[in-house]
Amino acid sequence: MDRLNAMRVFVTVVDLGSQSAAADHLDLSRPVVSRYLAELEAWVGARLLHRTTRKLSLTAAGNETLPRCRQMLELSEDMQAAVGSAGDTPRGLLRISVSTSFGQSQLAAAVTDYVRLNPGVTIDLQMLDRTVNLVDERIDLAIRTSRELDPSLIARQLTVCRSVLCASPAYLREHPAPRRVDDLSQHNCLTHSYFGKSLWHFTCDGEELSVPVQGNISANEASTLLSATLSGAGVSLLPSYQAGVHVQRGDLVRLLPDAEPRVMNIYAVYASRKHMPAALRSMLDFLAQRFTPEPAWDNGL
């Protein structure tokens, strides 16, 4: 737990009289505010606030804790002021969560370029094919792919995630290539456990179409599906940031180019806009500049 931020949240809730007002003031999501309060209470070992639907009030422990939290925050501000402009230099550890496929194919190279420009920053990349809790798992930045992100999250869109319907030349030598979307139901389709497990979505001539699919291999991350597709196991719907280079080299064949798979977005998700470390702020700016709305990996597709 970031105890200093938890204290800041607690003081702001008391000063403004509600968790929602504190969330708006601190540019935090409301679940993050609640989690900070709960974890501060767990650390102190006592309940700090009486919570009702109408108002918040301090407990006896809260009355004892509040002035000490204010004192700690003042000391922190004095320390930052004493350090001066050196605080603007990116430095320290950044823990970043990212899917295995995007991490291996795109983010690892981006991080390498970033630390070359910012040698005072250390990166801990967590390749996790699940949604992480930023506060619980001490993650500074999570890269997430989604069609509709939870509006309670604080996020910055980095780029788009398009998909490529493809198969290997070896597979297509044994199975006739689909001529229309409905033909996919006759193929061995390799599916992602979380995205389009049994139904794939396309846009054809402005019309949205969905087709049920099935196959003998599914996986919870795209890198495994890519390996299986390259080995000739079947037809896959793979992210273009990963499959594009294989299509351009001829290792994979793009199928039904007139059928556009559903597009998702890639976001950088973080806990707060205020009191943001220089390293996190500079990393966000770096990634937003690198991963543009029309990403380079889509060129030639």
C-alpha positions as CSV (number, residue, x, y, z in Angstrom):
1,M,0.0,0.0,0.0
2,D,1.1,3.6,-0.7
3,R,0.6,4.9,2.8
4,L,1.2,8.5,1.9
5,N,-1.4,8.5,-0.8
6,A,-3.8,6.6,1.5
7,M,-3.3,9.4,4.1
8,R,-3.9,12.0,1.4
9,V,-7.1,10.3,0.4
10,F,-8.3,10.1,4.1
11,V,-7.6,13.8,4.8
12,T,-9.4,14.8,1.6
13,V,-12.4,12.7,2.4
14,V,-12.7,14.3,5.8
15,D,-12.2,17.8,4.4
16,L,-14.7,17.5,1.6
17,G,-17.2,15.4,3.5
18,S,-17.6,12.5,1.1
19,Q,-15.7,9.8,-0.8
20,S,-17.2,10.9,-4.2
21,A,-16.1,14.5,-3.7
22,A,-12.6,13.4,-2.7
23,A,-12.5,11.1,-5.8
24,D,-13.4,14.1,-8.1
25,H,-10.9,16.4,-6.3
26,L,-8.0,13.9,-6.5
27,D,-8.9,12.6,-10.0
28,L,-9.2,9.1,-8.6
29,S,-11.8,6.5,-9.4
30,R,-14.3,6.0,-6.5
31,P,-13.3,2.3,-6.0
32,V,-9.6,3.4,-5.6
33,V,-10.7,5.9,-2.9
34,S,-12.6,3.2,-1.1
35,R,-9.7,0.8,-1.3
36,Y,-7.2,3.4,0.0
37,L,-9.4,4.1,3.0
38,A,-9.9,0.4,3.7
39,E,-6.2,-0.3,3.5
40,L,-5.3,2.7,5.7
41,E,-7.8,1.3,8.3
42,A,-6.2,-2.1,8.1
43,W,-2.7,-0.6,8.6
44,V,-3.9,1.5,11.6
45,G,-5.9,-1.4,13.0
46,A,-9.0,0.5,13.6
47,R,-12.0,2.0,11.8
48,L,-11.4,5.7,11.0
49,L,-14.8,6.7,9.6
50,H,-18.5,6.1,10.3
51,R,-20.1,5.7,6.9
52,T,-23.8,6.3,6.4
53,T,-25.8,7.2,3.3
54,R,-26.0,10.8,4.4
55,K,-22.6,11.7,5.8
56,L,-19.3,10.6,7.1
57,S,-18.0,11.2,10.6
58,L,-14.7,10.4,12.4
59,T,-14.4,7.6,14.9
60,A,-12.3,8.1,18.0
61,A,-9.4,6.4,16.1
62,G,-10.1,8.7,13.2
63,N,-9.8,11.8,15.4
64,E,-6.4,10.5,16.6
65,T,-5.2,9.6,13.2
66,L,-6.2,12.8,11.2
67,P,-3.8,15.3,12.7
68,R,-0.9,12.8,12.3
69,C,-1.8,12.3,8.7
70,R,-1.8,16.0,8.1
71,Q,1.6,16.3,9.7
72,M,3.0,13.5,7.5
73,L,1.6,15.1,4.4
74,E,3.2,18.5,5.4
75,L,6.5,16.8,5.9
76,S,6.3,15.2,2.5
77,E,5.5,18.5,0.8
78,D,8.5,20.2,2.6
79,M,10.7,17.4,1.4
80,Q,9.6,17.8,-2.2
81,A,10.1,21.5,-2.0
82,A,13.6,21.0,-0.6
83,V,14.5,18.7,-3.5
84,G,13.3,21.3,-5.9
85,S,13.5,20.9,-9.7
86,A,15.3,17.5,-9.4
87,G,11.8,16.0,-8.8
88,D,11.1,16.7,-12.5
89,T,13.7,14.2,-13.7
90,P,12.2,10.8,-14.4
91,R,13.6,8.3,-12.0
92,G,12.7,5.3,-9.8
93,L,10.8,2.1,-10.4
94,L,7.8,1.7,-12.7
95,R,5.8,-1.5,-12.5
96,I,3.9,-2.1,-15.8
97,S,1.2,-4.8,-16.4
98,V,0.6,-5.9,-20.0
99,S,-0.7,-8.9,-21.9
100,T,1.9,-11.4,-23.1
101,S,1.2,-10.8,-26.8
102,F,1.4,-7.0,-26.7
103,G,4.3,-7.1,-24.2
104,Q,6.5,-9.4,-26.4
105,S,5.6,-7.9,-29.8
106,Q,5.5,-4.2,-29.0
107,L,6.0,-3.0,-25.5
108,A,9.3,-4.6,-24.8
109,A,11.0,-2.7,-27.6
110,A,9.2,0.5,-26.5
111,V,10.4,0.1,-22.9
112,T,14.0,-0.5,-24.2
113,D,13.9,2.8,-26.1
114,Y,12.4,4.6,-23.1
115,V,15.0,3.5,-20.5
116,R,17.8,4.4,-23.0
117,L,16.4,8.0,-23.0
118,N,15.7,7.9,-19.2
119,P,18.5,6.0,-17.5
120,G,17.3,6.9,-14.0
121,V,14.1,4.8,-14.5
122,T,13.9,1.0,-13.9
123,I,11.0,-0.9,-15.4
124,D,9.4,-4.1,-14.0
125,L,7.3,-5.6,-16.8
126,Q,4.5,-7.9,-15.5
127,M,3.2,-10.1,-18.4
128,L,-0.2,-11.0,-17.1
129,D,-3.2,-12.1,-19.2
130,R,-5.7,-11.0,-16.7
131,T,-7.1,-7.7,-15.3
132,V,-4.9,-6.5,-12.4
133,N,-5.9,-4.4,-9.4
134,L,-3.5,-1.4,-9.6
135,V,-3.6,-0.7,-5.9
136,D,-3.5,-4.3,-4.5
137,E,-0.7,-5.4,-6.9
138,R,1.3,-2.1,-6.7
139,I,1.0,-1.6,-10.5
140,D,1.8,1.9,-11.7
141,L,0.6,1.4,-15.3
142,A,-1.6,-1.2,-16.9
143,I,-1.9,-1.6,-20.7
144,R,-5.3,-2.9,-21.5
145,T,-7.2,-3.8,-24.7
146,S,-10.9,-3.3,-24.6
147,R,-13.8,-2.2,-26.7
148,E,-15.5,-0.3,-23.9
149,L,-13.4,0.5,-20.9
150,D,-15.0,0.8,-17.4
151,P,-15.8,4.6,-17.1
152,S,-14.7,4.6,-13.5
153,L,-11.1,3.9,-14.6
154,I,-8.6,6.6,-15.3
155,A,-7.1,5.9,-18.7
156,R,-5.4,7.4,-21.7
157,Q,-6.1,5.8,-25.1
158,L,-2.8,5.0,-26.9
159,T,-3.9,3.4,-30.2
160,V,-6.3,1.0,-31.8
161,C,-6.2,-2.8,-31.9
162,R,-7.3,-4.2,-35.2
163,S,-7.4,-8.0,-35.9
164,V,-6.4,-10.1,-38.8
165,L,-8.2,-13.2,-40.0
166,C,-5.5,-15.6,-41.1
167,A,-4.2,-19.1,-41.6
168,S,-0.9,-20.6,-42.7
169,P,-0.3,-21.7,-46.3
170,A,0.0,-25.3,-45.1
171,Y,-3.5,-25.2,-43.6
172,L,-4.9,-23.7,-46.8
173,R,-3.4,-26.4,-48.9
174,E,-5.6,-28.9,-47.1
175,H,-8.7,-26.7,-46.6
176,P,-10.2,-24.4,-49.2
177,A,-10.0,-20.7,-48.1
178,P,-13.3,-19.2,-46.9
179,R,-15.0,-17.1,-49.5
180,R,-17.5,-15.4,-47.1
181,V,-17.8,-15.0,-43.4
182,D,-20.4,-17.8,-43.0
183,D,-17.8,-20.3,-44.4
184,L,-15.8,-19.9,-41.1
185,S,-18.3,-22.2,-39.4
186,Q,-16.8,-25.0,-41.6
187,H,-13.2,-24.4,-40.5
188,N,-11.2,-25.3,-37.4
189,C,-11.1,-21.8,-35.7
190,L,-8.6,-21.2,-33.0
191,T,-10.2,-19.0,-30.4
192,H,-9.2,-16.7,-27.5
193,S,-10.7,-17.6,-24.2
194,Y,-11.6,-14.0,-23.4
195,F,-12.2,-12.4,-26.8
196,G,-14.6,-14.1,-29.2
197,K,-14.6,-17.5,-27.7
198,S,-17.5,-18.8,-29.8
199,L,-18.6,-15.8,-31.8
200,W,-16.6,-13.6,-34.2
201,H,-17.8,-10.2,-35.3
202,F,-17.2,-8.5,-38.6
203,T,-18.3,-5.5,-40.7
204,C,-19.0,-6.2,-44.4
205,D,-20.1,-3.4,-46.7
206,G,-21.3,-1.4,-43.7
207,E,-23.3,-4.3,-42.3
208,E,-22.3,-5.9,-39.0
209,L,-22.2,-9.7,-39.1
210,S,-21.6,-12.3,-36.4
211,V,-20.6,-15.9,-37.1
212,P,-20.4,-18.8,-34.6
213,V,-17.1,-20.5,-34.6
214,Q,-15.6,-23.6,-33.1
215,G,-12.3,-25.4,-33.1
216,N,-10.1,-27.8,-31.2
217,I,-7.7,-25.3,-29.7
218,S,-8.4,-22.2,-27.5
219,A,-6.0,-20.2,-25.3
220,N,-6.1,-17.4,-22.9
221,E,-3.4,-15.4,-24.7
222,A,-2.7,-14.6,-28.3
223,S,0.9,-15.8,-28.5
224,T,-0.1,-19.4,-28.2
225,L,-2.7,-19.0,-30.9
226,L,-0.2,-17.4,-33.2
227,S,2.2,-20.4,-32.7
228,A,-0.6,-22.8,-33.4
229,T,-1.7,-20.9,-36.5
230,L,1.8,-20.8,-37.9
231,S,2.0,-24.6,-37.4
232,G,-1.1,-25.1,-39.6
233,A,-3.6,-25.9,-36.9
234,G,-6.4,-23.7,-38.2
235,V,-7.9,-20.2,-38.8
236,S,-7.3,-17.5,-36.2
237,L,-8.4,-14.0,-35.5
238,L,-5.1,-12.4,-34.3
239,P,-4.2,-8.8,-33.3
240,S,-2.5,-7.0,-36.2
241,Y,0.3,-5.8,-33.9
242,Q,1.4,-9.4,-33.6
243,A,0.3,-11.1,-36.8
244,G,1.0,-8.3,-39.3
245,V,4.7,-9.0,-39.7
246,H,3.9,-12.7,-40.4
247,V,1.3,-11.8,-43.1
248,Q,3.8,-9.4,-44.7
249,R,6.5,-12.2,-44.8
250,G,4.1,-14.7,-46.2
251,D,4.1,-17.0,-43.1
252,L,0.4,-16.3,-42.8
253,V,-2.3,-15.6,-45.4
254,R,-4.9,-12.9,-44.7
255,L,-8.4,-14.2,-45.3
256,L,-11.5,-12.3,-46.3
257,P,-9.9,-8.8,-46.5
258,D,-13.2,-7.2,-47.2
259,A,-14.6,-8.4,-43.8
260,E,-13.3,-6.0,-41.1
261,P,-13.1,-7.7,-37.7
262,R,-14.3,-5.7,-34.7
263,V,-11.9,-3.0,-33.6
264,M,-10.8,-2.5,-30.0
265,N,-8.7,0.2,-28.3
266,I,-5.5,0.0,-26.4
267,Y,-5.4,2.1,-23.2
268,A,-2.9,3.0,-20.5
269,V,-4.7,2.7,-17.2
270,Y,-3.3,4.3,-14.0
271,A,-4.6,5.2,-10.5
272,S,-4.4,9.0,-10.3
273,R,-3.8,12.1,-12.4
274,K,-2.5,14.1,-9.4
275,H,0.8,13.6,-7.6
276,M,2.0,11.6,-10.6
277,P,5.7,10.7,-10.5
278,A,7.8,12.2,-13.3
279,A,8.6,8.7,-14.5
280,L,5.0,7.7,-14.9
281,R,4.1,11.0,-16.6
282,S,7.0,10.8,-19.0
283,M,6.2,7.1,-19.8
284,L,2.6,8.0,-20.6
285,D,3.7,10.8,-23.0
286,F,6.3,8.5,-24.6
287,L,3.8,5.7,-25.2
288,A,1.2,8.0,-26.6
289,Q,3.7,9.4,-29.0
290,R,5.0,6.0,-30.1
291,F,1.6,4.3,-30.5
292,T,-0.3,6.6,-32.7
293,P,-4.0,6.3,-33.8
294,E,-2.8,4.8,-37.0
295,P,-0.1,2.4,-35.8
296,A,2.9,1.4,-38.0
297,W,2.2,-2.3,-37.6
298,D,-0.9,-1.9,-39.7
299,N,1.0,-0.6,-42.7
300,G,0.7,-2.9,-45.7
301,L,-2.3,-4.8,-44.3
